[in-house]
């Protein structure tokens, strides 16, 4: 048995705002769905996420995910420069003892997004 991919499905109560954040701030494109469907598949490079409005299956009124989404990126400094003034910053870009240069922001729903790259120019592992 082989698992080929993991695509997070994020619930949002501000669907248009979420589409705008992921498109305008992070550069994701909508590949399927849309506002009229109440869900969307968004992609940037090799990363896919899905977003949806609440439905009868879920009663939560706030994001229920308690972790973070960690995006391994090629040029973390360019990402930082691009988003630092356009998102709610959790922590600014810094080098960490565990060998990563990274920063974290919250999306418009409060989900935590971390962006990082190995220190020392080590290549990003690809699967």
VMD Tcl script that builds the backbone (N, CA, C; Angstrom):
set m [mol new atoms 381]
animate dup $m
set s [atomselect $m all]
$s set {name element resname resid chain x y z} {
  {N N UNK 1 A 0.845 -1.180 0.000}
  {CA C UNK 1 A 0.000 0.000 0.000}
  {C C UNK 1 A 0.887 1.239 0.000}
  {N N UNK 2 A 0.610 2.140 -0.911}
  {CA C UNK 2 A 1.418 3.342 -1.080}
  {C C UNK 2 A 0.530 4.566 -0.920}
  {N N UNK 3 A 1.000 5.545 -0.161}
  {CA C UNK 3 A 0.331 6.836 -0.053}
  {C C UNK 3 A 1.072 7.796 -0.971}
  {N N UNK 4 A 0.374 8.430 -1.868}
  {CA C UNK 4 A 0.998 9.295 -2.868}
  {C C UNK 4 A 1.031 10.767 -2.471}
  {N N UNK 5 A 0.068 11.225 -1.687}
  {CA C UNK 5 A 0.021 12.653 -1.356}
  {C C UNK 5 A -0.902 12.866 -0.160}
  {N N UNK 6 A -0.739 13.999 0.466}
  {CA C UNK 6 A -1.621 14.453 1.530}
  {C C UNK 6 A -2.089 15.849 1.150}
  {N N UNK 7 A -3.390 16.044 1.063}
  {CA C UNK 7 A -3.951 17.338 0.717}
  {C C UNK 7 A -4.808 17.819 1.878}
  {N N UNK 8 A -4.323 18.797 2.647}
  {CA C UNK 8 A -5.137 19.302 3.745}
  {C C UNK 8 A -6.424 19.936 3.234}
  {N N UNK 9 A -7.510 19.762 3.992}
  {CA C UNK 9 A -8.794 20.403 3.706}
  {C C UNK 9 A -9.067 21.339 4.874}
  {N N UNK 10 A -9.020 22.641 4.611}
  {CA C UNK 10 A -9.205 23.643 5.650}
  {C C UNK 10 A -10.611 24.211 5.570}
  {N N UNK 11 A -11.299 24.241 6.699}
  {CA C UNK 11 A -12.619 24.872 6.740}
  {C C UNK 11 A -12.443 26.366 6.977}
  {N N UNK 12 A -13.301 27.147 6.349}
  {CA C UNK 12 A -13.241 28.596 6.503}
  {C C UNK 12 A -14.645 29.176 6.543}
  {N N UNK 13 A -14.813 30.195 7.378}
  {CA C UNK 13 A -16.075 30.915 7.439}
  {C C UNK 13 A -16.002 32.200 6.624}
  {N N UNK 14 A -14.854 32.455 6.031}
  {CA C UNK 14 A -14.663 33.598 5.133}
  {C C UNK 14 A -14.074 33.056 3.837}
  {N N UNK 15 A -14.909 32.400 3.073}
  {CA C UNK 15 A -14.436 31.722 1.870}
  {C C UNK 15 A -13.816 32.689 0.859}
  {N N UNK 16 A -14.481 33.807 0.508}
  {CA C UNK 16 A -13.848 34.732 -0.438}
  {C C UNK 16 A -12.526 35.288 0.092}
  {N N UNK 17 A -12.473 35.602 1.390}
  {CA C UNK 17 A -11.244 36.110 1.983}
  {C C UNK 17 A -10.129 35.083 1.956}
  {N N UNK 18 A -10.483 33.819 2.154}
  {CA C UNK 18 A -9.492 32.745 2.125}
  {C C UNK 18 A -8.941 32.566 0.711}
  {N N UNK 19 A -9.819 32.557 -0.281}
  {CA C UNK 19 A -9.353 32.456 -1.664}
  {C C UNK 19 A -8.426 33.629 -1.994}
  {N N UNK 20 A -8.794 34.819 -1.555}
  {CA C UNK 20 A -7.971 36.002 -1.828}
  {C C UNK 20 A -6.619 35.904 -1.117}
  {N N UNK 21 A -6.596 35.460 0.145}
  {CA C UNK 21 A -5.333 35.348 0.879}
  {C C UNK 21 A -4.389 34.378 0.180}
  {N N UNK 22 A -4.883 33.173 -0.136}
  {CA C UNK 22 A -4.002 32.178 -0.732}
  {C C UNK 22 A -3.576 32.556 -2.151}
  {N N UNK 23 A -4.419 33.266 -2.879}
  {CA C UNK 23 A -4.045 33.698 -4.237}
  {C C UNK 23 A -3.160 34.943 -4.196}
  {N N UNK 24 A -3.603 35.976 -3.515}
  {CA C UNK 24 A -2.917 37.276 -3.574}
  {C C UNK 24 A -1.661 37.336 -2.713}
  {N N UNK 25 A -1.685 36.712 -1.538}
  {CA C UNK 25 A -0.539 36.779 -0.635}
  {C C UNK 25 A 0.458 35.657 -0.913}
  {N N UNK 26 A -0.060 34.430 -1.142}
  {CA C UNK 26 A 0.828 33.273 -1.284}
  {C C UNK 26 A 0.987 32.774 -2.715}
  {N N UNK 27 A 0.221 33.286 -3.655}
  {CA C UNK 27 A 0.402 32.915 -5.055}
  {C C UNK 27 A -0.178 31.582 -5.470}
  {N N UNK 28 A -1.155 31.060 -4.723}
  {CA C UNK 28 A -1.821 29.820 -5.114}
  {C C UNK 28 A -2.843 30.117 -6.201}
  {N N UNK 29 A -3.102 29.140 -7.062}
  {CA C UNK 29 A -4.124 29.259 -8.103}
  {C C UNK 29 A -5.246 28.274 -7.814}
  {N N UNK 30 A -6.457 28.669 -8.115}
  {CA C UNK 30 A -7.618 27.793 -7.942}
  {C C UNK 30 A -7.696 26.856 -9.146}
  {N N UNK 31 A -7.586 25.556 -8.883}
  {CA C UNK 31 A -7.636 24.562 -9.969}
  {C C UNK 31 A -9.009 23.946 -10.156}
  {N N UNK 32 A -9.838 23.978 -9.112}
  {CA C UNK 32 A -11.180 23.397 -9.200}
  {C C UNK 32 A -12.043 24.026 -8.121}
  {N N UNK 33 A -13.349 23.954 -8.318}
  {CA C UNK 33 A -14.283 24.511 -7.351}
  {C C UNK 33 A -14.339 26.024 -7.474}
  {N N UNK 34 A -14.746 26.662 -6.393}
  {CA C UNK 34 A -14.853 28.114 -6.372}
  {C C UNK 34 A -15.934 28.541 -5.409}
  {N N UNK 35 A -16.172 29.834 -5.345}
  {CA C UNK 35 A -17.137 30.377 -4.391}
  {C C UNK 35 A -18.510 29.738 -4.571}
  {N N UNK 36 A -18.945 29.576 -5.811}
  {CA C UNK 36 A -20.279 29.020 -6.065}
  {C C UNK 36 A -20.409 27.562 -5.634}
  {N N UNK 37 A -19.289 26.866 -5.458}
  {CA C UNK 37 A -19.305 25.460 -5.056}
  {C C UNK 37 A -19.107 25.275 -3.554}
  {N N UNK 38 A -18.591 26.289 -2.894}
  {CA C UNK 38 A -18.344 26.192 -1.456}
  {C C UNK 38 A -17.070 25.438 -1.108}
  {N N UNK 39 A -16.257 25.138 -2.084}
  {CA C UNK 39 A -14.959 24.485 -1.869}
  {C C UNK 39 A -14.052 24.850 -3.028}
  {N N UNK 40 A -12.767 24.687 -2.814}
  {CA C UNK 40 A -11.810 24.952 -3.891}
  {C C UNK 40 A -10.545 24.139 -3.659}
  {N N UNK 41 A -9.944 23.694 -4.756}
  {CA C UNK 41 A -8.625 23.057 -4.738}
  {C C UNK 41 A -7.635 24.115 -5.205}
  {N N UNK 42 A -6.649 24.398 -4.356}
  {CA C UNK 42 A -5.661 25.438 -4.640}
  {C C UNK 42 A -4.286 24.804 -4.795}
  {N N UNK 43 A -3.484 25.312 -5.723}
  {CA C UNK 43 A -2.158 24.745 -5.964}
  {C C UNK 43 A -1.147 25.855 -6.184}
  {N N UNK 44 A 0.036 25.598 -5.639}
  {CA C UNK 44 A 1.231 26.395 -5.953}
  {C C UNK 44 A 2.371 25.409 -6.046}
  {N N UNK 45 A 2.996 25.333 -7.197}
  {CA C UNK 45 A 4.106 24.404 -7.440}
  {C C UNK 45 A 3.626 22.981 -7.104}
  {N N UNK 46 A 4.299 22.278 -6.202}
  {CA C UNK 46 A 3.931 20.899 -5.880}
  {C C UNK 46 A 2.998 20.786 -4.674}
  {N N UNK 47 A 2.513 21.935 -4.151}
  {CA C UNK 47 A 1.693 21.939 -2.944}
  {C C UNK 47 A 0.235 22.167 -3.312}
  {N N UNK 48 A -0.640 21.308 -2.775}
  {CA C UNK 48 A -2.072 21.461 -2.970}
  {C C UNK 48 A -2.756 21.502 -1.616}
  {N N UNK 49 A -3.697 22.430 -1.465}
  {CA C UNK 49 A -4.578 22.450 -0.312}
  {C C UNK 49 A -5.988 22.628 -0.837}
  {N N UNK 50 A -6.944 22.246 -0.020}
  {CA C UNK 50 A -8.335 22.474 -0.351}
  {C C UNK 50 A -8.945 23.297 0.770}
  {N N UNK 51 A -9.902 24.126 0.428}
  {CA C UNK 51 A -10.632 24.918 1.410}
  {C C UNK 51 A -12.123 24.709 1.167}
  {N N UNK 52 A -12.886 24.773 2.252}
  {CA C UNK 52 A -14.333 24.603 2.110}
  {C C UNK 52 A -15.060 25.385 3.182}
  {N N UNK 53 A -16.298 25.718 2.874}
  {CA C UNK 53 A -17.162 26.334 3.867}
  {C C UNK 53 A -17.676 25.233 4.787}
  {N N UNK 54 A -18.091 25.586 6.000}
  {CA C UNK 54 A -18.671 24.577 6.895}
  {C C UNK 54 A -19.905 23.958 6.244}
  {N N UNK 55 A -20.150 22.724 6.588}
  {CA C UNK 55 A -21.347 22.066 6.069}
  {C C UNK 55 A -21.982 21.241 7.188}
  {N N UNK 56 A -22.982 20.487 6.869}
  {CA C UNK 56 A -23.729 19.735 7.882}
  {C C UNK 56 A -22.873 18.704 8.616}
  {N N UNK 57 A -21.722 18.330 8.059}
  {CA C UNK 57 A -20.868 17.330 8.700}
  {C C UNK 57 A -20.032 17.904 9.833}
  {N N UNK 58 A -19.838 19.219 9.862}
  {CA C UNK 58 A -18.963 19.848 10.845}
  {C C UNK 58 A -19.690 20.988 11.536}
  {N N UNK 59 A -19.618 21.019 12.869}
  {CA C UNK 59 A -20.295 22.067 13.609}
  {C C UNK 59 A -19.340 23.089 14.212}
  {N N UNK 60 A -18.016 22.880 14.123}
  {CA C UNK 60 A -17.072 23.802 14.731}
  {C C UNK 60 A -17.233 25.201 14.153}
  {N N UNK 61 A -16.981 26.208 14.982}
  {CA C UNK 61 A -17.071 27.586 14.533}
  {C C UNK 61 A -15.702 28.247 14.439}
  {N N UNK 62 A -14.629 27.478 14.620}
  {CA C UNK 62 A -13.271 28.010 14.528}
  {C C UNK 62 A -12.372 26.919 13.985}
  {N N UNK 63 A -11.195 27.282 13.464}
  {CA C UNK 63 A -10.288 26.236 12.980}
  {C C UNK 63 A -10.024 25.214 14.076}
  {N N UNK 64 A -10.136 23.946 13.732}
  {CA C UNK 64 A -9.980 22.878 14.713}
  {C C UNK 64 A -8.588 22.268 14.674}
  {N N UNK 65 A -7.795 22.616 13.708}
  {CA C UNK 65 A -6.459 22.061 13.566}
  {C C UNK 65 A -5.543 22.705 14.591}
  {N N UNK 66 A -4.799 21.903 15.350}
  {CA C UNK 66 A -3.972 22.449 16.422}
  {C C UNK 66 A -2.489 22.466 16.086}
  {N N UNK 67 A -2.111 22.039 14.902}
  {CA C UNK 67 A -0.709 22.030 14.505}
  {C C UNK 67 A -0.409 23.183 13.575}
  {N N UNK 68 A 0.567 22.954 12.702}
  {CA C UNK 68 A 0.916 23.962 11.704}
  {C C UNK 68 A 1.172 23.258 10.382}
  {N N UNK 69 A 1.180 24.041 9.330}
  {CA C UNK 69 A 1.540 23.544 8.009}
  {C C UNK 69 A 2.918 24.089 7.707}
  {N N UNK 70 A 3.883 23.201 7.452}
  {CA C UNK 70 A 5.268 23.600 7.237}
  {C C UNK 70 A 5.579 23.481 5.758}
  {N N UNK 71 A 5.885 24.603 5.126}
  {CA C UNK 71 A 6.207 24.630 3.705}
  {C C UNK 71 A 7.713 24.764 3.551}
  {N N UNK 72 A 8.340 23.786 2.934}
  {CA C UNK 72 A 9.778 23.855 2.633}
  {C C UNK 72 A 9.920 24.610 1.321}
  {N N UNK 73 A 10.640 25.718 1.370}
  {CA C UNK 73 A 10.727 26.600 0.212}
  {C C UNK 73 A 12.174 26.808 -0.202}
  {N N UNK 74 A 12.379 27.171 -1.443}
  {CA C UNK 74 A 13.724 27.378 -1.980}
  {C C UNK 74 A 14.376 28.649 -1.448}
  {N N UNK 75 A 13.655 29.758 -1.419}
  {CA C UNK 75 A 14.231 31.038 -1.017}
  {C C UNK 75 A 13.381 31.635 0.094}
  {N N UNK 76 A 13.645 31.217 1.306}
  {CA C UNK 76 A 12.820 31.624 2.440}
  {C C UNK 76 A 12.892 33.132 2.673}
  {N N UNK 77 A 14.031 33.759 2.374}
  {CA C UNK 77 A 14.134 35.209 2.554}
  {C C UNK 77 A 13.222 35.961 1.580}
  {N N UNK 78 A 13.111 35.488 0.360}
  {CA C UNK 78 A 12.209 36.110 -0.610}
  {C C UNK 78 A 10.759 35.934 -0.169}
  {N N UNK 79 A 10.430 34.754 0.341}
  {CA C UNK 79 A 9.078 34.529 0.859}
  {C C UNK 79 A 8.786 35.498 1.997}
  {N N UNK 80 A 9.740 35.626 2.927}
  {CA C UNK 80 A 9.560 36.530 4.062}
  {C C UNK 80 A 9.308 37.955 3.569}
  {N N UNK 81 A 10.128 38.430 2.658}
  {CA C UNK 81 A 9.967 39.782 2.136}
  {C C UNK 81 A 8.600 39.972 1.482}
  {N N UNK 82 A 8.100 38.924 0.845}
  {CA C UNK 82 A 6.837 38.996 0.134}
  {C C UNK 82 A 5.621 39.021 1.055}
  {N N UNK 83 A 5.673 38.328 2.195}
  {CA C UNK 83 A 4.473 38.183 3.025}
  {C C UNK 83 A 4.491 38.928 4.350}
  {N N UNK 84 A 5.638 39.382 4.814}
  {CA C UNK 84 A 5.745 39.918 6.180}
  {C C UNK 84 A 4.816 41.102 6.449}
  {N N UNK 85 A 4.532 41.907 5.455}
  {CA C UNK 85 A 3.656 43.057 5.634}
  {C C UNK 85 A 2.222 42.787 5.183}
  {N N UNK 86 A 1.940 41.544 4.788}
  {CA C UNK 86 A 0.621 41.220 4.238}
  {C C UNK 86 A -0.091 40.121 5.010}
  {N N UNK 87 A 0.512 39.688 6.121}
  {CA C UNK 87 A -0.072 38.604 6.907}
  {C C UNK 87 A 0.193 38.852 8.381}
  {N N UNK 88 A -0.534 38.155 9.228}
  {CA C UNK 88 A -0.342 38.216 10.670}
  {C C UNK 88 A 0.864 37.345 11.020}
  {N N UNK 89 A 1.968 37.978 11.414}
  {CA C UNK 89 A 3.218 37.266 11.681}
  {C C UNK 89 A 3.166 36.613 13.052}
  {N N UNK 90 A 3.486 35.328 13.100}
  {CA C UNK 90 A 3.620 34.604 14.366}
  {C C UNK 90 A 5.029 34.811 14.919}
  {N N UNK 91 A 6.043 34.566 14.094}
  {CA C UNK 91 A 7.419 34.897 14.455}
  {C C UNK 91 A 8.187 35.244 13.183}
  {N N UNK 92 A 9.117 36.209 13.292}
  {CA C UNK 92 A 9.855 36.663 12.108}
  {C C UNK 92 A 10.939 35.671 11.699}
  {N N UNK 93 A 11.495 35.917 10.543}
  {CA C UNK 93 A 12.519 35.039 10.008}
  {C C UNK 93 A 13.735 35.004 10.937}
  {N N UNK 94 A 14.260 33.798 11.132}
  {CA C UNK 94 A 15.425 33.614 12.005}
  {C C UNK 94 A 16.066 32.275 11.687}
  {N N UNK 95 A 17.322 32.137 12.099}
  {CA C UNK 95 A 18.041 30.864 12.005}
  {C C UNK 95 A 17.866 30.142 13.336}
  {N N UNK 96 A 17.573 28.850 13.267}
  {CA C UNK 96 A 17.319 28.067 14.476}
  {C C UNK 96 A 18.384 27.000 14.661}
  {N N UNK 97 A 18.644 26.653 15.930}
  {CA C UNK 97 A 19.673 25.676 16.278}
  {C C UNK 97 A 19.441 24.308 15.640}
  {N N UNK 98 A 18.210 24.001 15.294}
  {CA C UNK 98 A 17.914 22.706 14.688}
  {C C UNK 98 A 18.165 22.687 13.183}
  {N N UNK 99 A 18.815 23.750 12.663}
  {CA C UNK 99 A 19.294 23.719 11.290}
  {C C UNK 99 A 18.372 24.287 10.240}
  {N N UNK 100 A 17.397 25.097 10.653}
  {CA C UNK 100 A 16.475 25.677 9.683}
  {C C UNK 100 A 16.466 27.193 9.795}
  {N N UNK 101 A 16.248 27.848 8.667}
  {CA C UNK 101 A 15.960 29.281 8.619}
  {C C UNK 101 A 14.483 29.350 8.276}
  {N N UNK 102 A 13.692 29.998 9.132}
  {CA C UNK 102 A 12.248 29.932 8.939}
  {C C UNK 102 A 11.535 31.119 9.581}
  {N N UNK 103 A 10.252 31.215 9.248}
  {CA C UNK 103 A 9.338 32.175 9.859}
  {C C UNK 103 A 7.951 31.563 9.835}
  {N N UNK 104 A 7.016 32.200 10.541}
  {CA C UNK 104 A 5.647 31.687 10.571}
  {C C UNK 104 A 4.652 32.835 10.517}
  {N N UNK 105 A 3.556 32.591 9.811}
  {CA C UNK 105 A 2.450 33.546 9.720}
  {C C UNK 105 A 1.152 32.790 9.972}
  {N N UNK 106 A 0.107 33.559 10.223}
  {CA C UNK 106 A -1.243 32.997 10.295}
  {C C UNK 106 A -1.985 33.404 9.030}
  {N N UNK 107 A -2.775 32.491 8.469}
  {CA C UNK 107 A -3.616 32.890 7.345}
  {C C UNK 107 A -4.807 33.674 7.887}
  {N N UNK 108 A -5.725 34.069 7.036}
  {CA C UNK 108 A -6.857 34.887 7.455}
  {C C UNK 108 A -7.824 34.146 8.375}
  {N N UNK 109 A -7.703 32.829 8.488}
  {CA C UNK 109 A -8.551 32.033 9.377}
  {C C UNK 109 A -7.891 31.737 10.713}
  {N N UNK 110 A -6.595 31.984 10.806}
  {CA C UNK 110 A -5.861 31.659 12.019}
  {C C UNK 110 A -5.003 30.421 11.903}
  {N N UNK 111 A -5.041 29.706 10.773}
  {CA C UNK 111 A -4.185 28.546 10.584}
  {C C UNK 111 A -2.724 29.006 10.546}
  {N N UNK 112 A -1.845 28.244 11.188}
  {CA C UNK 112 A -0.429 28.596 11.266}
  {C C UNK 112 A 0.323 27.995 10.083}
  {N N UNK 113 A 1.017 28.854 9.334}
  {CA C UNK 113 A 1.813 28.442 8.183}
  {C C UNK 113 A 3.261 28.788 8.467}
  {N N UNK 114 A 4.137 27.783 8.436}
  {CA C UNK 114 A 5.564 28.006 8.635}
  {C C UNK 114 A 6.262 27.803 7.300}
  {N N UNK 115 A 7.287 28.613 7.057}
  {CA C UNK 115 A 8.066 28.551 5.830}
  {C C UNK 115 A 9.516 28.380 6.231}
  {N N UNK 116 A 10.201 27.385 5.654}
  {CA C UNK 116 A 11.570 27.175 6.070}
  {C C UNK 116 A 12.457 26.562 5.008}
  {N N UNK 117 A 13.771 26.662 5.290}
  {CA C UNK 117 A 14.810 26.121 4.421}
  {C C UNK 117 A 15.965 25.692 5.304}
  {N N UNK 118 A 16.602 24.554 4.978}
  {CA C UNK 118 A 17.775 24.147 5.751}
  {C C UNK 118 A 18.876 25.205 5.694}
  {N N UNK 119 A 19.564 25.390 6.801}
  {CA C UNK 119 A 20.704 26.315 6.838}
  {C C UNK 119 A 21.857 25.761 6.024}
  {N N UNK 120 A 22.729 26.628 5.596}
  {CA C UNK 120 A 23.931 26.196 4.898}
  {C C UNK 120 A 23.718 25.786 3.464}
  {N N UNK 121 A 22.575 26.108 2.892}
  {CA C UNK 121 A 22.345 25.796 1.492}
  {C C UNK 121 A 22.104 24.327 1.194}
  {N N UNK 122 A 21.815 23.533 2.232}
  {CA C UNK 122 A 21.524 22.118 1.994}
  {C C UNK 122 A 20.307 22.020 1.076}
  {N N UNK 123 A 20.319 21.078 0.161}
  {CA C UNK 123 A 19.182 20.961 -0.770}
  {C C UNK 123 A 17.916 20.555 -0.023}
  {N N UNK 124 A 16.796 21.014 -0.550}
  {CA C UNK 124 A 15.504 20.639 0.009}
  {C C UNK 124 A 15.177 19.234 -0.481}
  {N N UNK 125 A 14.835 18.378 0.436}
  {CA C UNK 125 A 14.514 16.987 0.109}
  {C C UNK 125 A 13.228 16.934 -0.699}
  {N N UNK 126 A 13.276 16.194 -1.774}
  {CA C UNK 126 A 12.089 16.008 -2.624}
  {C C UNK 126 A 11.715 14.540 -2.593}
  {N N UNK 127 A 10.436 14.302 -2.553}
  {CA C UNK 127 A 9.931 12.921 -2.539}
  {C C UNK 127 A 9.395 12.579 -3.911}
}
mol reanalyze $m
mol bondsrecalc $m
mol representation Tube
mol addrep $m
